[in-house]
């Protein structure tokens, strides 16, 4: 029973968002798309007409954008001669129309021809006919017309044009923002046109992770205000502009956000609820495959309307959408029912659904429903499968999946609810499969998976240890005390300027290979390569009590290897390289982390960040390796030189930093004497005994080769000598940058 519960646990973690299994989302989309295509009515909705700016129109009228005088003619034809109920424009008028040349004529009137009174008189007479924007605006004035615009997620909040009034006023909300996508910018119509129409709606759609458009938002938020979609604006215009009210999912808001389950249209004591999901969107109830030959809506060439070829009143009381199916105008979408689906027809489908009072929505309780069906089916299979024969187990599994599929289809057809199905189906299939092959599956595959998961991070000898007891190791995140290393290559810029790309690549590969070999030979786990930096850690996935000791030994070996590499570079007249290493020991979160597209076995946490900061300090102090006091305390087998007490960016507490000199057995007497003097110097420095500091610095400079750290402290002492003794003095050095 315990084994067959494993798929149930994973399924519950997935729907809870703890374990993101993208394949289940893709399967859910496949199931939804298949069900949608199988149940589409594939009938013509005669109430809605699409006036298509098609290839024929572009050939007869000219390339897009057309002059607004032509659009004025189109508008008058639709409203006056055809008597349509409403016109929605799935196109944007973001720029003023200067195609008539009026602005050029006005410049002439103000310039070279300003003395020609006759020219000015003619211009005044002709101006109304040449102001195409005004012509178009007058053709829309007082008409049931709806303009389109778009919202953007521009981080800079760029805006263009004029937005309409919000559809849902903040006063109707309960004081909390809604759980919906927030848009930072917009591209809308010029003011002259925007002010001429009673409504406007955005024509944004929602593209799922697989690039398919399945839903349209009814409302969208921008700067705390909620605006309506093109389809909703047209529907409200047809109904006489009813007020938009929120239909809350719960009597009281939960947490810092509120949730709507519907958009409610109220007028004359009547109310119409349009269901929405958490994004204030609804799934598009596609009627058919789309486009001119799709059979869902009547398409009329815009050129035929402009040229008056339609009989008078042939579109009377119909809802008209003006848009384009021409590929060159880039309004084609990938949808479940077509790879090149006209964007204008998505709005037509929504409008048709509004008129029919039908909708398809993923309700806010879909996750709860999924959890209930998972628990019922999962527990049933977990209890029954181990006790059944193979044939009975097959029948039970198939029966469970069939019942769930029928229930899902009934909810979809009868109530317009797109409830989840993929996770429970996959769970049932895996519960059956796991029950059938448990023994072999656990004994052999677990070892192969463990080697595959950790083989690229961990030394082979550690993997060999791990596969002996695979149950002890996993990629699951946990907090452990580890030692982290950051090793950055110096001199990379100089090399990149002097070497060919292939030569530079070969050199970097050689250096990283040698450094990586050292890390792995000391039982270190490679975390990642970041440009000219390598990150590693010790103590996981195989517990290593002396992880700090091993990390320090690896750092010293890496320093020696770089010396050998530089010796070869000098012989070959290549730029020398340097390295900076940061070591820190502390509690870190280790495990398999990342995004749905790429994950890796890594460490995160404050202790990791400190290790990165220490690597950056190595250049400042003129040493190759900088380690924290926690690493120094856990690596007693080395001689250390204390460098300073520092307070790095992001940490309020000062920490002592050290540099490893050598192993205890390899320390030269002269170096031991130098370190003894240096310790006395630090004591005098922290006691603010500047005179003693000067004496000890002279001794250090006489007994050692020139040292950047001694020169740095000499400069500090010279600066501080004129200050009086300060009992509150903090000897820590602050670093405000990373």
N, C-alpha and C positions, 0 to 999 in steps of 0.2 A: 504493500500500500504506500509506503513512504516514497518509493521510487516513482510511482505514477503521480505523486503529488508534485514532483519537480516541475513539469510543464505548467501546472496551475500556478505555482509560486512565480515563475518567470512571467507568465501572462499578467498576473496581478501587478507585478512590479512595472511591467510595460505600460499598462493603462494608468498607473499612478504617476508615470513620468520619471520614475527612479531609474529604470532600465529602458533606454530608447532603442527599440528594434525597428529600424527603418523598413525592413522587408515586410513587416506586418502592415505598416502604413501603405506601402505600395500595393499589397494584396487587397487591403480594404478599398483602395481606389479602383482596383480592377473589378472587384465585386460590385461596387457601386455603379461603375460605368456600364458593366454588362447588364445589370438590372435596369438601368435607365434606358439603354438602347432597346431592350426587350419589351419594355412597357410603353414606349412612346406612342402617342396616338397616330402620328403620321397623317394628319388631316389638315386641311387648309382652314386657317382662321381668317374669315372674310372681313373681320372688323378692323384689321390692321393692314396697312399698306406701307411698303418700303419704296421710297423714291430714291433710285439708285444712281449715284454719280459713277456710271460704269464706263467701260472703254468706248462704247458708242457715244456717250455724252461728251467725253473728252475729245473725240474726233470731230464732233459736230460743233461744239461750243468753244473748245479750246482747253489748254492745259489748266490744271487747278493750281492756285485758287482763281475762281472766276471773279469778275468784277461784281461789286455789290448791286449794280443796276440789274444784272441778270438774276441775282438772288431776289431782288425786289419783285421782278417780273414773276419769278417762280412762286413767291409768297402770295402775290395778288391772285395768281391763277388758282392756287390751292384754296385760298380763303373766299374769294369773290365768285369765281366761276364754278369751282368744284364744291364749295360749301362744306369743307372738311370740319371735323369736330375739334381737332387739335393737331398741331405740327410740332414735332420735336426734332431739333437739329443735332445730329451726332457728329458735328464738325465744330471747329473752334474759329472764332473771329477775333484773334488777339491783336491784330495790327489794323491800323486805319488803311482804307483803300485809296491809293493815290493813282490808280490806273487811268482815271479820266484826264489827268494833266491839269486839274484845277489849281493845285498848289503852284505849278510852274507858271500858269497864267497870272496868278496873284502876285508872284514875285516880279513878273514883267510889269504889272500895273504899278507896283511900288518902286520899280527900278527904271529900266530904259524907256518904258512907255508911260511913265507917270504923267507926262505932259499931254498925252493923247486922251482927250476927254471922251471921244467916241469909243475908244478901246475900253475904257472903264465902264461906260454905259452898257456896252455889249456884254462885258464880263458880269455885271450885276444882273443882267437879264438871263444869262446862261448859267450862272452859278447854281441855282437850285437843281437844274437838270444834271449838272456835273458833280454835285456832291453825292456820290454814290452811297456813302454811309448813311446820309440823311434820308436818301430815297428808300434804302432798305429798312431803316428805322421806322419811317412813316408807314411802310407796308406791314410792319409788325404791330404798330401802335393800336392798342385796344383789341388785339386779336388773341385767341387762345394759342399762343406760341410759347415754346419752351426752348431756351438755348442750352447748349452743353458746354461743359468746361472740365478740367481735370485737376485733381489734387496730387501733390507730390510729397515724398518723404525726404525732401531736400533738407540736409542738416543746416544749411545756411538760411533756410526759410525764405527763399526767393519767391516773389509774387509778381504777377502780371495781370492786368485787367481788373475788373470789378466783380466781386463776389455778390451773389444775391443775399437777401435776408435769410438768416438761419431758419430752418424748418421747425426745429424743436428749440423753444426758448429755454434758457437756463432756469427760469422761474418754475417750469413744470417738472424739473428734476428735484431730487431730495437733498441737494447740497453736496453730493459726492460725484466724482467723475465716473463714467461708465467704463466697463472692461472692453475697450475697443482700440483699434489702431488709431494712433494720432498722426495726422498729416501736418508736415511743417510748412509747406508752401502750396502754391496753386498757379495755374495758368488759365485765365478767364477772358471774357470778351471785353471789348472796348466799352467805355462808359455809355456812349451814345446808343449802342445797341442794347446793352444790359438794362438801361433805364426804360427801354421801349416795350419790354415784355413783362408779363405778370410773374413769370417763374423761370428758374434755370436749375439744372441738375447736373451733377458730375457723372461722367461716363466711365469712371474707373471700374475695373473688375478685380477679382482676387485670383492671383495665380498661385496654385499649390506648389509644393516642393518639386513635383515632377514636371512642372512647366505647363500644366493643364488648367484651363479656366473652368471651374465648376460652379462658382457662386458669384453673386454681385451684392455689394453692401447696399442696404436701403438708406442708411444714415452714416455719415463719417464726421469725425471730430477734427476741428481746426481751431486752435487757440481758445478752447473751452466752449466752442459753439458747434452745433450739430446741423449739418447740411444734408439735403436729400439727393438721391440719385436721379438720373434723367428719367428712368421709367416711373419712379414714384412721383416726380414732379408732373409728368404728363397725366398720370392717373388722377392725381389731386385736381389738376386743371379740368379734366373731364367731369369730375364730381362737383365742381364748383368751389374748389380750394377749401376742403374741410381742414380743421385744425389738427396738428400732429401732437399726440400725447404719448407719454411713455407707458408701456405695459410691463410693470415690474414683475420679476420672477418670484420675489419673496416680499412679505409684508414689511420687513425691515431690512435695511442694507446690511451686508456682511463685510466686516473689515473696513478698509479704506476705499473700497470701490462698490459700485452698484451694478446690478445686472438687469437687462431687459430681456423679456421673453417674446415681446411683440411690439410693433409700432401701431398705435391705435389712432385711427382717423375718426374724429367726432364732428358731427354736423346735424343741427336741428334735432337734437336728442337721440340721434342714432350713432352707433359706433361700429367700426369695422377694424378687426385686429389682423394685422399681417405678421405672422410669426417670424422671428429672427433668432440667429444664434448669438454666441458671445461676442462676435465681431460685428454685430448688428447687420448681418448678411443673411441671405437665403440662397439655397441651392437653385440653380437655373433649371426649371422644368422644360427641357428642350422638347419641342413638338416633333422634330424630324431631323434629317441629316443636314439641313441648312443649304444656303445659297439659292440662286435663282431656280435651279431645278429641284430643290429640296421638297417642295410641295407644302411647306408650312405657312408661308406668307406670300402674298402677291407682290412681285417686284415690277416696278415701272421705271423705265429709263427717264432720268431727269430731263434729257433733251426732248422727249416726247411731251413732257409737261410744259417745258418752256415754249415749245413751238405750238402749243394749244391743240395737239392731236387727239387729246382725250375728249369724248363727248361731255357736254356740260352736265354737271351734277353726277357724274359717274362715280365720284368718290365721296358723295354726300354722307355726312355724319361718320365718316371713317377716321381712324386714328393713323396719322401719317408720321413716319420716321424718315428723315432725310439723312442718308449716309452713303457709304461707298463700299463696293466689293472689289474695286480695282487693286491689285497687289501693290502697285506703285504708291498708293496712298497709305499703306502700312496700317490698315485697320482690320487685319485678319488675325484670328486667335486659334490656338490649339485647344480643342474642347473634346469631351468624351465622344461626341458624335461626328467629329470632323477635324482633320489636321489643319485646314485653312478655312475656318468658320468666320463669316463676316461679323465684325464686332457689333454692327448695328442690329443684327438679328438677335444677339443676346438680350438686348433691351426689348426687342419685340416679344421675345418669349416671356420675359418678366411681366410685361404689360398684359399679355394674353392671360397669364396666370392670375394677375390681379383681377381682371375682368371676370374670370371664371370662379374666383374665390378659392383657388387651389394654391398649394405651396408645398415645397419640400424643404425640410429644415432638420439640422442636427440639433436636438434640444439640449439645454444645459444639463439635463440629467442623463445624457447618453453614457457618460462614464459610469455612473451608478448602475444603470441598466446592464452595462457590460460586466461590471463586477458581480452582479447578482447571477447572470446567466453563466459566468465562469465558475462561480462557487457551486451552483447547482450541478452543472454538467461535470465539473472537475471532481467533486466529491463522489458523485455517482460512479464515475469511471474508476476512481481510485479505490473505492470499496469493492466494486463488482468485478473489474477485469482480472485481478489476481486469482479469483475463485472460479473463473469460467474457462472452458476449453477454447481452443483457437477459433473454431467456427462461431461459437457463441460470442466471443469477444469481438469478432468482426461484425456480427449482426448488431450487437449493442452499440458499437462505435458508429456504424452507419446510421442506425436509427436515431441516435442522439443528434448527429449532424443534420439529418433530414428534418427533424422536429424544429431545430433552431432555424434552419433555412426557411421553412414554411412560415414560422412566426415572424421572421424578419420581413418576408415578402408581404405578409398580411398587414403589418404595421405601415409599410411603405405605400401600399395601394389604398388602404382604407383610411389612413390618418395622415399621410404625407410625412412620415417620420423616417429619416435615413439613419437607422440604428446600426451600430457596429456589429460585424459578424466574423471578420477575418480572424481575430485573436482567439475566439472560442473554437472556431473550426480547427485552426492550427494546433491549439492546445489539445483538442480531442485526438487529432491524428498523432501527435507526438506522445500522448499518454498511451495510446495503443501500441505504437512502435516501441516505446521504451519498455513497456511491459513484456513485449515479445522477445527482445534481445538484450535484456538487462545484463546478464552475466558477462557475455563477451564484450558488450559495449563498455562496461565499467573497467574491466580488467585490462583491455588492450588500448582502447582509444584514449583513455585519460592520460596514459603515459605519452602517447604520441602528441596529444594536444599540448601537454605541459612542455615538452621539448620544443614544439613549434612556437609557443607563446613566448618563452623566455630565451630561446636559443640566440636571438639577435642581440639581447641585452647582456646576458650573463655568461661568464666563462664556461667552456664545455665541461670542465671538471665539476662545476657547481650544478650544472644541469644533470650530470650523471648522478649526483647525490640526490637531487630533487625527485627524479623518476623512481627512486627506490621507495619513496613514501609520497606519492602524488597528492594524497588527500590533505597533506599539511600545507600545500601551497596553492595560491589562487591570485588572480589579478584584482581581487576586491580591495578597496582602499581601507587603510588602517593607519593609526598613529603609532610610530615607532621612533626610538632614538637611533639615529643614523649619523653618518658623517658625509657631507657633500663636498664636492670639489668643482670649482670652475677654473678652467685653464684657457687663457686667451693668448693667441700668438701675436707678438709685437713685430713690427717691421714689415707687415703684410703689404701696406700701401707702397713702400719703396720697391718691394719685389714686383708688385703688379705693374709698376711703371717701367721696369727694366726687363721684364721677361715676357715672352710670347704666351698667349693663353694656354696652349697645350703644355708648354714647359712649366707654367705656374701651376696648372692642374696636377701634373705629375709630382711636382715638389710638395704641394699641399697633401696629396694622397700619401706620399712617402712619410712626411712628418706625422700626420695623424695616425697612420698605421703603426708607427713605432711607439707613439705615445699611448695609443689604444692597447697595444700589446703589453706595455708596462702596467696599465690600469688593470687589465684582465689577469695578468700574472700575479697581481696582489689581491685577487678575489674581488675586484671592483666591478660594479654594474654600470655599463655605459647608458647614460640617459638620452643624450641627443648631441648632435653637432649643430652649432649655430654660427654659420659663416666661418670665421677663423677661431672659434671657441668650441671646446669640448666640455660637456658636463657629465659628471659621474657621481656615484654614491656607493657607500659601503654599509653593509649590515642587512640588506634585503636583496632578493627575496629569501636568501638563506641567512639565518641569524648568525652573526659573526661578533662575538663579544669584544674582540680587539679591533673593531672597525676603524677607530681613530688611529691606532698604531699603523695599520696597513695603509691608510690613506697618506699619512706623513711619509712613510717609506716610499710609496709610489711617487710622491711629489719630489723627493730628493733624487730618485732615479731619473725622473723626467728632466730635472735640472742638468744632470750629468749627460743625458742623451742629447739635449740641446747643445751642450758644449761640443760634443762629438760632431753634431751636424754643422755647427759653425766652423769647426776646424776644416771640414770638407769644403764648406763654402768659400773659405779664405783661399784654399788651394785652387778652386775653380773660379775665383773672382766673382762670386755671387754675393748678394747682400746677406748680411748676417741677420739671424732672427733672434728674438727674445721671447720669453714667456712670462706671464703673470698668473700666479696661482692663488686662489682663495680657498681656505678650508674652514669648515665650521661643523661642530657637533651639537646636535639638539634634537628635539622632538619634531618630526616631520610627518606629513600625510603621504603615504606611498601607495600606489595602486595604478590601475589602468584608467587613464583619464584622457579627455580630449573632446572632440565634436563627433557628430554622427557620421562625418566623412572620414575622420582620421583620429585614431587613438594611440596612446603609447603608455608604457609602464614608466611612471615618472614620480617625482617627489615635489611637493609644494608646501608652503608654509613660511612663517617668519624666519625660521632657522635657515631655510634655503635662500631667502632674500639676503640675509646677512652674509652668507657665503659669497654671493655675487658681489655685494658691496666690498668685501675684503679683497676680492680679486682686483677690483679697481684701485684699491689703496696701494697695491704692490709697487706701482710706478711712482707714486708720490713719495714713498719711503725708500725707494732705490733698492728694493729686494725683489727676489723672484717669487717668494712664497710668503703669504700673510695668513696666519691662523688665529682663530679666536682662543680665548682663555679656556673654553670648554674642551676644545681639541687638545690644547697643550696639556691640560690636566689629565686627559685620558691617554696620553702618549708619553709615558715617563722614560721610554727607552732612548730619548734623544736629548741633545743639548739645544737649549732654546735661547734666543735673544729677544727680550721684551722690547717692543718698538714704541709703544705709546698707549694711552687710553683714549679711545675715540667714541664719538657719538655720531652714528651714521644717519643718513636720511631715513625717516620712517621709524626710528627708535629713540625713545627718550632716555633710556638707560645707557650710560657709558660702559664700554667693554674694553678690557685689556687685549692688545693684539701682540702676537709673537711671530718670529720667523725661525724655522728650524735650521740649525747650523749643520749638524751631523749626528750620526749615531753616537751613543755614549762611548763606545770602544774606539771610535775613530777620531776623537777630538784631539787636535794638536795642543801642546802646552802653551804655545804663544796665543792661540785663540782663547784658551781658558783664561789666561791672564787678561786679555782684552775684555772678555765678557765680565770679569770680576770688576775691572775699572768701570765698565759701562753700568753695572748694577749700582755702584756707588754714585755714579753721576745721576742716575734716575732718582735715587734717594735724595740727593742734594737738590735736584730740580724740583721735586715735589715738596721739599721743605723750603723752597724759595731762597736757597743759599746760593746766590748768583756768583759770589766770589769763588766758592768751592767748585761750582760748575765750570768756571773758566779754567781752573787748575786741572781738573779732570779731563776736560776737552783737549788741553794741550798735551797731556799724557797720551790720550787716545790717538791724537794726530801724529804723535812721534812714534808710536809703536805699531801702527797699522798703515796700510795703503789708504789713499784717499777714499773717503766714504761719504755717499750722499746724505745718509741719515745724520752723521756727525756734523756735517756742514749745515744741515737744516736746523739742528738743535743749537749750533753756535749762533745762527742768525736769530733764533728765538730768544736765547739768553741775552744777546746784545739788545734786543728790543725791550726785554722785561727788566733789565738792570736798574733802570731809573725809577721803578715803581716801589712803593713802600710795601712792607709785609702785609698780606691780606689773609686773615684767618678763614675767610669764606671762599678763597680762590679755588676754582675747579680746574685742575690741570688737564682735563680732557680736551681733545681737539674736535671741533665740530666740522662735519662735512655735510653740506646741504644739497649736494648733487649726487646722482647715482654713479 
